[in-house]
């Protein structure tokens, strides 16, 4: 029984970050982006369309790099070729069924006209 609990705990630690997408109010849709998704420090002044907001969720074992990869992958599925990441990660209280608190990281997904 103890080995099953240890295995379950290790699987929980190794789980991947997940990402959700909320489309922009404009309702613009783009075909999936197959190239590299750029990570920007700030919104460009012109030359882009806002696709929506992506939010990655992981646990304390998920670093910023893994959360950023999840954001980029989900944004690309929705046709974004760049994301503007909100600064920092947001921690939430752990629930009774988890060993670690979930962590959220959000970004605005955009489609640059001239990537």
Secondary structure, DSSP 8 states (H G I E B T S, - for coil): -HHHHHHHHHHHHH---EEEEEE-TT--------S--EEESS--SSSEEEEEEEEEEE-TT--HHHHHHHHHHHHHHTT-SEEEE-SS-EE----TT-SS--EEEEEEEEEES--
